[in-house]
Amino acid sequence: MAEVFVGVKFQTSFVGRFSPFDPRLVELVQWCHTLARWGIVGHTVGNLSFRTANGFIISRTGANLATTTAEEFVEVVDADVAGRRLTVIGAYEPSSESMMHSTIYRARREVVAVFHGHSAKLLEAADRLRIPVTEHEQPYGTPELSLEIQKVLAWHNLFIMRHHGFVSLGRTMSEAARWIEQALARV
């Protein structure tokens, strides 16, 4: 059963209370809107990010990705997953899943984009589609979830967090979306 959203589970230190600027935000906002049309992200459901020179830019916590704007994104410039602390630039708290995104970017240097969403169809069809699934369900936004995903992260570009949702990785944002689109087409 899916855990109820209660907000972030980490401490946030702001080193700048302004929206980060990166020209790729235009593309990320478009992907947020597209994935919302696909019905797999929306209000407080899902989060998208891309790697930057200083860390990564991610959607804010509680965002409605169907209507999000570039000003609603946050740049995570430091993440202490075990200590549950993030250092950010932005006007908002970063996504509650920022720890997971940080873990992925540290483990997979080639990954430039991480898209996380929810699809009951993908969760149900994971075995048939041979999409890896984490062994244990873990609470969202925690170091425990980060440790759990490391077990399936190796070279998989699409995987399922047990009883939670999917994560898609790409060297580009288009590639991260393509893994999702291809899997949904096979359901």
C-alpha positions as CSV (number, residue, x, y, z in Angstrom):
1,M,0.0,0.0,0.0
2,A,1.3,3.4,-0.9
3,E,2.5,5.6,1.9
4,V,0.6,8.9,2.6
5,F,2.6,12.0,1.7
6,V,3.5,14.0,4.8
7,G,6.1,16.4,3.3
8,V,9.9,16.3,3.3
9,K,11.8,14.0,5.7
10,F,15.1,16.0,5.7
11,Q,16.5,19.3,6.8
12,T,16.9,22.0,4.1
13,S,19.6,24.7,4.3
14,F,19.0,27.5,1.8
15,V,22.1,29.3,0.4
16,G,20.0,31.4,-1.9
17,R,16.3,32.1,-2.0
18,F,16.0,32.7,-5.7
19,S,15.0,30.4,-8.5
20,P,17.9,28.7,-10.2
21,F,18.6,29.6,-13.8
22,D,19.4,27.0,-16.4
23,P,18.2,27.1,-20.0
24,R,17.3,23.4,-19.8
25,L,14.5,24.3,-17.4
26,V,12.3,25.0,-20.4
27,E,12.7,21.4,-21.5
28,L,12.1,20.0,-18.0
29,V,8.9,22.0,-17.6
30,Q,7.7,20.7,-20.9
31,W,8.4,17.1,-19.8
32,C,6.5,17.7,-16.5
33,H,3.5,18.9,-18.5
34,T,3.8,15.9,-20.9
35,L,4.1,13.3,-18.2
36,A,1.1,14.9,-16.5
37,R,-0.9,14.5,-19.7
38,W,0.2,10.8,-19.7
39,G,-1.3,10.6,-16.2
40,I,1.8,9.5,-14.3
41,V,2.7,12.7,-12.5
42,G,0.6,15.5,-11.2
43,H,-0.2,17.4,-7.9
44,T,2.3,16.1,-5.3
45,V,2.8,12.9,-7.5
46,G,6.1,12.5,-9.1
47,N,9.3,14.6,-9.5
48,L,11.7,15.3,-12.3
49,S,15.3,16.5,-12.2
50,F,18.5,17.0,-14.3
51,R,22.1,17.1,-13.4
52,T,24.0,20.5,-13.1
53,A,27.6,21.4,-12.6
54,N,26.9,22.0,-8.9
55,G,24.4,19.2,-8.2
56,F,20.9,18.9,-9.7
57,I,17.8,20.9,-10.4
58,I,14.6,19.2,-9.2
59,S,10.9,20.0,-8.9
60,R,9.8,21.5,-5.6
61,T,7.9,19.5,-3.0
62,G,4.2,19.5,-3.4
63,A,4.3,20.8,-7.0
64,N,1.6,20.3,-9.4
65,L,3.7,19.1,-12.4
66,A,0.8,19.6,-14.8
67,T,1.0,23.4,-14.3
68,T,4.5,23.9,-12.9
69,T,6.7,26.8,-14.0
70,A,10.5,27.2,-14.1
71,E,10.4,29.4,-11.0
72,E,9.2,26.4,-8.9
73,F,12.4,24.4,-9.3
74,V,15.2,24.1,-6.8
75,E,18.9,23.4,-7.2
76,V,20.3,20.9,-4.8
77,V,24.0,21.8,-4.4
78,D,24.9,19.4,-1.5
79,A,23.2,16.3,-0.2
80,D,24.0,14.4,3.0
81,V,21.7,11.4,2.6
82,A,22.7,9.6,5.7
83,G,22.4,12.8,7.8
84,R,19.1,13.8,6.1
85,R,20.3,17.2,5.1
86,L,20.2,19.1,1.8
87,T,21.7,22.4,0.8
88,V,19.7,24.2,-1.9
89,I,19.2,27.3,-4.0
90,G,15.6,28.1,-4.6
91,A,12.4,29.7,-3.3
92,Y,10.9,26.3,-2.2
93,E,11.6,23.1,-0.4
94,P,13.0,20.6,-2.9
95,S,11.0,17.4,-3.8
96,S,10.6,15.0,-0.9
97,E,12.4,12.4,-3.2
98,S,15.6,14.6,-3.5
99,M,17.6,12.1,-1.5
100,M,16.8,9.4,-4.1
101,H,17.8,11.6,-7.0
102,S,21.1,12.5,-5.2
103,T,21.8,8.8,-4.7
104,I,21.2,8.0,-8.4
105,Y,23.4,10.9,-9.6
106,R,26.3,9.8,-7.3
107,A,26.0,6.2,-8.4
108,R,25.6,6.7,-12.1
109,R,27.8,9.5,-13.5
110,E,26.4,9.1,-17.0
111,V,22.8,9.8,-15.9
112,V,21.7,13.4,-16.6
113,A,18.0,13.1,-16.0
114,V,15.9,11.3,-13.4
115,F,12.1,11.1,-13.8
116,H,9.9,9.5,-11.0
117,G,6.2,8.9,-11.4
118,H,3.4,6.6,-10.5
119,S,1.6,4.1,-12.8
120,A,-0.4,1.3,-11.4
121,K,-0.2,-0.4,-14.8
122,L,3.6,-0.4,-14.8
123,L,3.7,-1.7,-11.2
124,E,1.3,-4.5,-12.1
125,A,3.1,-5.4,-15.3
126,A,6.7,-5.1,-14.0
127,D,7.4,-8.8,-13.9
128,R,6.0,-9.5,-17.3
129,L,7.9,-6.5,-18.8
130,R,11.1,-7.6,-16.9
131,I,11.4,-4.2,-15.1
132,P,13.4,-4.6,-12.0
133,V,11.6,-4.1,-8.7
134,T,13.2,-3.2,-5.4
135,E,13.1,-6.1,-2.9
136,H,11.6,-4.2,0.0
137,E,9.2,-1.3,0.3
138,Q,10.8,1.6,2.0
139,P,9.4,5.0,3.2
140,Y,9.7,7.7,0.5
141,G,12.4,10.4,0.9
142,T,14.5,8.4,3.3
143,P,18.1,7.0,3.4
144,E,16.5,3.6,3.6
145,L,14.9,4.1,0.2
146,S,18.2,5.3,-1.2
147,L,19.9,2.2,0.1
148,E,17.2,0.0,-1.4
149,I,17.3,1.4,-4.9
150,Q,21.1,1.0,-5.0
151,K,20.4,-2.8,-5.1
152,V,18.7,-2.5,-8.5
153,L,20.3,0.7,-9.9
154,A,23.4,-0.9,-11.5
155,W,22.7,-0.7,-15.2
156,H,18.9,-0.5,-15.2
157,N,17.4,2.7,-16.8
158,L,13.9,1.9,-15.6
159,F,13.0,0.3,-12.3
160,I,10.1,0.1,-9.9
161,M,10.2,1.0,-6.2
162,R,8.1,-1.7,-4.6
163,H,4.5,-0.5,-3.9
164,H,5.5,3.0,-4.8
165,G,6.3,4.1,-8.4
166,F,8.8,4.0,-11.2
167,V,12.1,5.7,-11.8
168,S,13.5,6.3,-15.3
169,L,17.0,7.5,-16.0
170,G,18.6,9.0,-19.1
171,R,21.6,10.6,-20.5
172,T,19.1,13.2,-21.7
173,M,15.6,14.1,-20.6
174,S,14.2,12.7,-23.9
175,E,15.9,9.4,-23.1
176,A,14.4,9.2,-19.6
177,A,11.0,9.9,-21.1
178,R,11.5,7.4,-23.9
179,W,12.0,4.5,-21.4
180,I,8.7,5.3,-19.7
181,E,6.9,5.7,-23.1
182,Q,8.2,2.4,-24.3
183,A,7.2,0.5,-21.2
184,L,3.7,2.1,-21.1
185,A,3.2,1.0,-24.8
186,R,3.9,-2.6,-23.8
187,V,1.4,-2.7,-20.9
